[in-house]
Amino acid sequence: MVVYALYGVGALLALAPIAVVLTTSPRAINVIYGTSLVVTLVLGVIGFKSLFELSTSTATLPLGLPWLGAHFRMDALASFFVIVVNLGGAAASLFALGYGQHERAPERVLPFYPAYLAGMNLVVLSDDAFSFLVSWEFMSLSSWALVVAHHWEHENLRAGYVYLLMASFGTLALLLGFGLLAGANGNYAFDAIRASHPSDAMAALVLILALIGAGSKAGVVPLHAWLPLAHPAAPSHVSALMSGVMTKVAVYGFVRITFDLLGAPEWWWSMLVLAVGGITAVMGVLYALMQHDLKRLLAYHTVENIGIIYIGLGLALAFKAHGMAVAAALALTAGLLHVFNHSVFKSLLFFGAGAVLNSTGERNMEHLGGLIHRMPQTAFVFLVGCVAISALPPLNGFVSEWLTFQAILLSPQLPSWGLKFLVPAVGALLALSAALAAACFVKAFGVSFLGRPRTPAAADARETDSNSLAAMICLAALCLVAGVLPGIFIDALAPVTNALVGMSMPHQTGLEWLTLVPIAESRSSYNGLLVFIFVTVSGSIAAFAIHRLASDKLRRGPAWDCGYPDPSPVTQYTASSFAQPIRRVYGTAVFRACEIGEMPAPGATVPARLTVELHDLIWDYVYAPIAAFVAAVADRLNVLQFLTIRRYLTLVFAALVLLLLVLAIWP
Amino acid sequence: MAVIRDIAFQGAQMLLVLLLSPLLTGFVRKVKARLLSRRGPPVLQPYRDLIRLMRKEVVLAESASWLFRVVPYIVFAGTWVAASLVPTFRSGLLFSWSADLIALIALLGSARFFLALAGLDVGTSFGGIGSSREVMIASLAEPAMLMIVFTLALVAGSTQLSAMAAYMMSDEVGLRVSLGLALLALIMVALAENGRIPIDNPATHLELTMVHEAMVLEYSGRHLALIDLSSQLKLLFYISVIGCLFAPWGIAPPNGSAAEIAIGVASYVAKLAVGGVLLAVFETSIAKMRVFRVPAFLGAALMLGLLGTLLLFVSRSL
C-alpha cells in the first residue's frame, strides 16, 4: 500500500514544476487543481484500503542519509491520517477549481499547492526521524510560500515572518526530541526507536519537546501566536488546508511520538497534556469571540478545537499509564474522531468564508450582513458547519465532545491525586469552551449572514460558483452522516486504538438502531439518527398540523422593533456589540478589556466615541519581551558589521585560540 | 405486544408533556397573582392564547429570511423531543436511551442556538440585544448544567435518565453533600434557562431589561405560539428533570401495572404542582437582578457543580 501512496505523493511533487511551466496558460488552474483532486482522492482510497485491510506496509527509498535511507510505513495510525489529509486535500482542490479562478497571482499559489499536499502526506508516511523532519520542514516552507502569496498586503508579510520563526522554533524542538530518542548506535528509524527504551528523565524531556514542537504547529496556547495571523493570510482553500489538515498532521506527530515511539507513559505526562488542552480550548474560543475578521475568528477556533483534541489525548495517556485500556480506547477514539470531525467542518467553514470573501471582497464581519438572501446555498452550508463546530446534536461535533465527556466520567477511577483534581477542572473548561463556541458561532453566522446588509458590497453579493458549492455541500453532508451514524467512524478507528493503547471501543455498527454505546447501555448511549429523525418528524408534524388546522396566512410588513424601527442598517447589532456582554464577563480578566467613553461637552459638535481596548497578554508578556530582547542584542552586535579588516582578522584569530583552548581543556 | 405497549406509552408521554406544559405556566401565573393578592387570569388562559395566536396571520418583517420562519419549528421540535425523553410517570420509555442527559441538554442548546440566530435575522437592535445577552447567559448556564450532570452521573454511575432515576430511588443513594450542591446548582440553572426572575422576567415588556422577550420580539401569529409553547415545554422539562432525579417517588417501573401507572401520573402532576408553587413563591419574594449580576449568580452555580464533581472525585461516598 505504502508504495502506491508514495506514487501518489510523487505525482503531487511532479505537479509542482508542471505548475511553474503552466502558469502562463489560462487552463493551468483547472489542470493543477483537477489533477490534485484526482490524486488526493486516490490517496484517500489507498488510506481507506490500508485501514480496513489491517495491513502494515513498509518501503525504503535510497534517499536522505546514506546509512539510513528514507523509510516509509503505512500502519493504522498513518492510514487514518492519510484519509484525513487527503479528504481535506480533495475538498480543497474541488473548491479551488472554482475559487482559484479569481486568484490575482496564480503563479504564486499553483506551484506550491501540490507541493504542500505532498509534504503533509510525506510527514504522515515517514518512518524515520530524518525523513519525518525533512517532510515536516517541506510542509512548513511550502505553506509559508502560500501564506505570503498575497505579499502586497503588508499584514501578510508580517504573518509570514512570524510563521517562519515559529515553524523553525517548532522544528528545532522536534529535532532535539528526535535526537534524544535515537535508538541503538544512533539509528533514527522509528523501528529502532521503538525498540530502545529511553530513561524516565529522557522520555519526559522528549515529551516536553514533542509538546512544544508539534504543539507549536498545532497551535496550542501559548505557542499559537502565529496561527491566527498565518491561516487567514493564505488564499481561502489553503487556509482550510492549514487549519483543517495541517494542524492535524501536527497532532499526528504528537500522537506518533507519545503513544508509539516513547513506549509506556508516566501518569504525570497526561497532566501536562490535559492542562495544556484545557487552557488552549478556553483561550482559543475567548480570542475568537473578540474577533470581527471572519477568517481570523475561524483560525482562533482551530486553536480551541486543538485544545479539545489534546484533552482527549491527555485522558487517553492518563488511562494508558494506569493500565485502564477500555477507558484509554474511549478517550483516544474521542480525540481522533474530533481530529476527523474538525478537519471536515473547519474546511467547510473556511470555504464558506472564502466564498464570502470572493463575492464581497470583505473579511470584516462588520461590513457584511444579510448574505442569506444573496447567497442562500453558501449560507445554508455555512450554517451546517456552524452547528457542527458548536458541538450541537445531531451533527458530528457533538459526538466527539460527548465521547470526551464520557471519558471524563470514567476518570474518578484513576488512582493519582493530581489527576483527580485536574480532570474535573478540565471537564469544566471543556464544557465552558463548548458553550462559548456556540455563542461565537451565533455571532459569526448571525452578523455576517443574517440581518440587513451593512455595506453596498454585502448588498450586491452573488452566489458562489458551482465547484465551490459542490465542495461545501459534500463536507456538509459528511458532517451530518458522521453525526447521525458515528458508529461507522468509530469502528473504523478500532485498529488505530488497538495499535496505540491495546484495546478498542466495543463494536458499534452491529448494535440495535445503530446506537452509540461507549461502555454499556446502562451507563450511557446516544443515537444521533433517532434524535435527528424525532426532531425532523415532530417539527414537520407541527408545521403540517398548524398550517392545516389553524392558519397559514402570512403578510410581509416593516419590522416591529418595539415601534421604533430604524431604516439605517448601522443600527443593527454588530459583531463587537454582540460580544460586549461576554467581553465584560470574561474579557476584563483575560484580555484586560476596558471601554473608554468620550462624551463631548454640551454644545460641542464632535461625536461621542466609545473605544474598546483589548490586550493580548500572551503576546505582551511572552512574545514582545523576547522580540525586544532579540532586537536589543542585535542592536549591540550591529557594531560588528562595521569593523576594519584588521579587527575581523583579530576576531577570527581569537575565536580559533578559544576553540583550541576548549579542546585542550575538554576531558 | 410489548413493543406496541411501549410505543403507546412513549406516545402518551409526548402528548402528556405537550398538554400539561401550558397548564403548568397558567398555574404558576395564577399562584403568583394570588400571592400578589390579584385574581389573575384563569389557569387555562395559556391554551386560549396559544389557540388564538395560531389562528392569526403571521406578520413577517421585510428583511426576514427563510431561517426566521423555520426556527420556531426547530425550537419547538427540539424542546418537545427533549421533554418527551425524560421519565415522568413511567421509567424505561421506549426511546429514553436514544439521548442521555448530556445529549438532552445539548439538544436544548441547539434550540437556543437557532433562537438566538432568529433574534439577529431581522436586523433590529432589540433582537440583537436579546440574542447577545441570551448567549452570554447560556455560556455560563450550560457548563454549570454539565457539571451538575457530571455530579449526578458520578453518583448514579450513568448519564441515562432512566438509570439515574432508578438509582436515586434505590436505598444505596443516602444523603450526600454532592447531591445537595447539585440540587442547589440545578435550581439556579433552571431559573436562568427558563428566563425566570431573578435572571429575566417572562412578563416584562420594559425594553432594556428583556432578554428572551427581546429576542423573540419580531415573532407573531403561529410562530409566536410555537415559541411560547417551547418555553412552556422547557419549564416543564426542567421541573420534570428535577422531579425525576431528586424526587423520583411514584414513577412506575417499566412493567408496572395499571394502578402503578395511575400513581405515576398522579405523582407526576403533584410534583409539577409543587414545583410550580415553589417557583411562584420564589419569584414573588425576590427582585430581578441587573444583567451584569447574572454572571456572578451563574458562576456560583458553576462552582457548586464543580465542587460537587470534585467531592466525588475525592471520595465516592461524599
Interface residues (C-beta under 8 A of the other chain):
Chain A: G369 G370 I372 H373 P376 L383 V387 S390 A391 L392 P393 F398 W402 F405 Q406 I408 L409 S411 P412 K420 F421 V423 P424 A425 G427 A428 A431 L432 A434 A435 L436 A438 A439 F441 V442 K443 F445 G446 V447 L450 G451 R452 W513 T515 E521 S522 R523 S524 S525 Y526 N527 L530 V531 F534 V535 T536 S538 G539 S540 A542 A543 I546 A550 S551 K553 L554 R555 R556 G557 P558 A559 W560 D561 C562 P565 D566 P569 T571 Q572 Y573 S577 F578 A579 Q580 P581 I582 R584 V585
Chain B: M14 I51 M54 R55 K56 E57 V58 V59 L60 A61 E62 S63 S65 W66 L67 Y73 I74 F76 A77 G78 W80 V81 S84 F95 W97 S98 A99 D100 I102 A103 A106 L107 G109 S110 R112 F113 A116 L117 G119 L120 D121 V122 G123 T124 S125 F126 G127 G128 I129 S131 S132 R133 V135 M136 A138 S139 L140 A141 E142 P143 L146 M147 F150 A153 L154 G157 S158 T159 Q160 A163 E207 L217 E218 S220 G221 R222 A225 L226 V291 F292 P295 L302 G305 L306 T309 L310 L312 F313 V314 R316
